[in-house]
Amino acid sequence: MDQNTCVIAGGGPAGAVLALLLARAGVQVTLLEKHGDFLRDFRGDTVHPSTLQVLDELGLAEELDRLPHRKAYSMTLQTDDATVPLADLSRLPGRYNYIAFVPQWDFLNLVTAAAKRYPTFRLVMNAEVYDVIREGDAVRGVRYRDAGGEHELRAALTVAADGRRSDVRRAAGLVPVEHGVPMDVLWFRLPRDPGDPGDPFLRVSAGHMMVAINREDYWQLAYLIPKGGFDALRARGIETVREHVARLLPFLKERVELLSDFGDVSMLSVALNRLRRWHRPGLLVIGDAAHAMSPVFGVGINLAVQDAVAAANLLAGPLAAGAEIPEPLLARVQRRRTPPTVLTQLAQRVVQHRLIRPALSGGAGPVRLPRDISRIPAIGALARRFIGFGVRPEHVRSPVESHNA
């Protein structure tokens, strides 16, 4: 049986950033990731200004900037008749006035490589957490399996950051409240030509919605379908998807044949939920495990990172000092992060109800929009700040152990 001060289940953005912040403070922390690497397609990888600022505060901004990525300074919506600017991020204050589209595996490799510089950090790959260790009402670590068998890892604090289907959350008996969504998403890619549009955009037409993300040499495409509609679409054949893409994005008309079958498509079952309670004695839940976000606004990774920063700000000092972590302190993390979670999900639900549901219904077209939302004084400023920084951006205030500084 192994022993740590903190064990984190899940090597996604929330778990990786929290592990880095705790190791930086001198906390003995183990990060358990069930896969052998971070290389998985179609993960959230829109790094917003709030997260770019956190990386800057950690001294990682220049390293991130050296990674292959594309900067997007604006967001637009294309209808059958017009292009509607939604948010002009270039008008945000400060150094980071853009969204960086960075493959999530590159982001996670960057963060975990930084964590490995600290002697108190350990990363265990191919480690599938399947249960928690209990002592009365308290959680005192996890049970996980790898190629070598089953193991127990005891810890003063266990953090569940293992995603929207969290096994740690399930083992602790925590069940999220579902808020419902009108759509699922089909992700796929098609080659990009130099003459194609440059910036990412949202394409809306009666009965159809798509998101197009420029990856330099290919397009990452998200085709929205009614919730639970994948089986019916698959029964109609991949040619149906080709026809819809060619109509919505005519510049791809000659390339849609490269979608040979549904093996070229990844289906994301969209969820929007959150826990009523993010903690038990000895356990904290953050990121998607605490609140699954809709893809609307592309803010999932950023909410997860903000959770990690807030948790480290409150917990790193006591953990480094070897203090017992009382449950009221864990509750403070939830109290701080609940308002931005609730408000962001409320905004996502409004967009789902007013724009996505009507667009996918096949009946009337989506709600009518002004010609340029980004230039409406109050609304434009609110939209860019909401998308760029979120409701409550966090800043790194967790301690740095002297020999780590």
HUQUI-V124399 format. One line per field, one symbol per residue. psi: psi as a letter, one per 40 degrees, with the letter a starting at -180 (. if undefined). burial: b if it has 16 or more other ideal C-beta (glycine too) atoms within 10 Angstrom, else e. A space follows every 50 residues. Layout:
psi->???
burial->???
This chain:
psi->hihidhhhhhfaddddddddddddeehhhhhhheieaeghifihfhhidd dddddddefedddddeihihhheihihhaddihhhdhgdeeiiadgfihh hhhddddddddddddeeheehhhhifhhheiihigbeihfaihiiadeai ihhiidhhhhffiefhdddddefhhihheiieiihhhiiiihideiidii ihhhiheiiihhhhfceihhhhhhiiheeddddddeidddddddddddgd eedeedeegdaeeehhhhhhihiiidheiihehhhiadddhhiiehefed ddddddddddddddddddddeeihhiddddddddddeddddddddddddd dddddddddedebiiiihiidgdeehcdddddddddddeadghiiheiih idee.
burial->eeebbbbbbbbbbbbbbbbbbbbbbbbbbbbbbbeeebeeebbbbbbbbb bbbbbbebebeeebeeeebbebebbbbbbeeeebbbbbbebbeeebbbbb bbbbebbbbbbbebbeebebbbbbeebbbebbbbeeeebbbbebeeeeee bebebbbbbbbbbbebbbbbbbebebeebebbbbbbbbbbebeeeeeeeb bbbbbeebbbbbbbbeeebbbbbbbbeeebeebbeeebeebbebbbebbe ebeebbeebeebeebebeebbbbbbeebbbebbbbbbbbbbbbbbbbbbb bbbbbbbbbbbbbbbbbbbbeeeebeeebbebbbebbbebbeebbebbbe ebeebbbbbbeeeeebeeeeeebbeeeeebeebbbbbbbbbbbbebebbe beeee
